[in-house]
Amino acid sequence: MDIAVITQSVNTHSGSRAPLELAKNLSKNNDISIYSYPHNSDKNLIENLEKLKIKIILLPYEGKSVINQIKNTFALSKRLNSSKHDIISAHCLPPLFMATWFSNTPTVSTYYGTQKNILTEKNFPKKLSPLNNFAQKILNLIIFVEQWIIVNTTSKTVAISQYTMQEADDAYHCKISFIYLGAISKNLKSEQN
């Protein structure tokens, strides 16, 4: 099977590790291509992934500006259409995720949960001013819309735990299944024994 994995960056920081581990595990029996923004990429990690016959495609536009994100969305869309993957595994935010809409490839998105009230977390334990409280409500709405789109516009969505599966149902009224993040499949267990 030819699988595209879309991620924010090729490094092992924070949530970036999960899609890379998935790609490594899937590469044992499949052709894998990882698509990512170029910034924050770990060159040694890229070399190690390439040794496993995983193709790494860094998108052409550097930087996090809105213009470059839009350009990368179209570049990724064009690349996905020309590559003819069997399936896309999406672990990304809306700018890259939107590129999957323009491909005719089934897409599985992974729901990692929704982080709300980011201003409160940043300023904890201080109380927010009325202006910041209003800004937080706007940000929460934006986050909700972004996550709703990701959860509800793919061929299939999976959660990383039972908790996030329930969160997706409660917040977005979307019934999804879960695959524990980091779980080793029966096939991989038998290979390791």
N, C-alpha and C positions, 0 to 999 in steps of 0.2 A: 504494500500500500504506500502511496506517496502522500506524506503528511506535511502540511505547513504549520509551523508553530509561530505565532506572533506574540512578541513580548516587548516591553518598554526598553530594556537594555540587556546586553549580554554581560552580566556580572553576577556575583553571588551575594550581593547586598539585599537585605530586606526581602521583599516578595519576588525579586527577580530570579531567585534560585529555583523555585518550584517548576516553572516551565522548562528550564534547562535540564533539570533532573528527569522530567517527563520525556523530553527529547532524547536524552541519553538512553533511558530504558526502552523507548519505542524504536530506537535505531538498531536494536538487535535483530529485528525482523522486518524493518520498513525503511523506506527512503525518507529522510527527514531534511527539511529546510527550515532554518530559523530566520525570521525577519525581525529587524529591530532598528530603533534609532541608533545613530552612530555614537552619540555622546555617552560617556561613562562606560564604554565597552572595555573589557579586560582582554588585552591582546594574548596573554598566556592562556586564558580560558578558551578563547577563540581557536588557538592552535590545538589545544587538547580536544575540543569538540570536532575539529576538522580531522584529527587522527582517527576519530570514530566514524568517519565518512559522513558527518553531518555538515550540510552546506550552510554557511553563514552569509546572509545577505544583509548588509548594513545599508539603510536607506540613504539616498544621496545628499540630503540637505541637513547640514550641521546646525546646531543651536535649537533653542526652544521657542523661538518667536512664532506667533500665530501664522504668519505667512509661510514659514518653513514647515510647520505642522500640516498646513493645507497642501503644500507641494508634496510632502511625503505621503499624505493620504492618497493623492492621485498616482504618485509613483508606485506605491504598494499595490494599489488596485490594478494598475497596468501589468505589474509583475505577476500578481496572482492569476490574472486572466491568461497571460502567456504561458505560465508554468503548468497549468492544468493539473493541480493537485487533486487527490481523491477526497480529502477532507482538510479543514482548517481547524486548528486548536487555538482559540483566541484568549490571551492573557494580557489584555491591554486596555488602555483608556480610549474614550470615544474617537479622537482623531484617527488613530490606526484602526480601530474597530470598524469605523465607517467604510473603510476600504473593502471589508468583507461583503458589504451590501452590493457592491458592483461586480462581484464575481459570482459565477453560477455554481460555486462550490459549497457543499454543506458545511456549516460552521457549528462547532461546539464551543461555547464560551464557558469559562470557569468563574464561578461567583465566589469571591473571597470575603464577602461581607461589605457593609457600608459603614464608613467612618463619618459620623455627623458631628456637629458642634465643635468644629476644628478651632474656632477662636477661643472657646472656653478652655480647651485642652492646652492651647498655646499660652494663655494668660492665667491658668489655674495657679493659685486659688483666688486670684483677684476677681471681683465682680465686674461684669462687662458694662460699659457705658451704654446709654440708650442707642447711640449711633452704632456701636459695635454689635449690640444685640440685634438691631435691625439688619446689619450686614450679615450676621450669622444666619438669620432666617432666610435671607436671599441665597447665601451659599448652600444652606441645607436643601433648598428647593432645586438649585442647580445640580447638586450631587444626586438628589432623588431622581431627577429627570435623566441624568446620564446613566445611572445604574438601572433604571427602569428600561431604558433603551437596550442596554447590554443584555439584561435578563430576558427580555421579551421579544427580541427581533432575530434570534438565531434559530437554527434547525433544532438545537438541543442545548440546554444549559445544565451544568453539574455544579454542585456546591462542594466545598472542601471539608464539610463536617455536617453532622446532624443539626448543630446550632445554626449554621449559615443557611442550611436548607429550610429550616423553620423561619428564619429571618426573611428569606426571599418570599415565602408564602405570606407572612404577616405584612411585610412592607409593600410588596409588588404584586400580590395575589397571583403568584406564579408557582405552580407545583413543579418542583425539580427533584432529581435524585441526587445522591451524594457519593463521592469517592473520597475517602480520607486522604488528605494531603500527605504525601510521603508513604502511602501504603504500597506494599510490594505485592504484585500480583502473584497468583499461583504459578504461572509460567516462569516468572523470574525467580521465585523461590526454588523451583526444581532445578533451574540452571545453576544456582549457587551451591546446591547440596552435592 
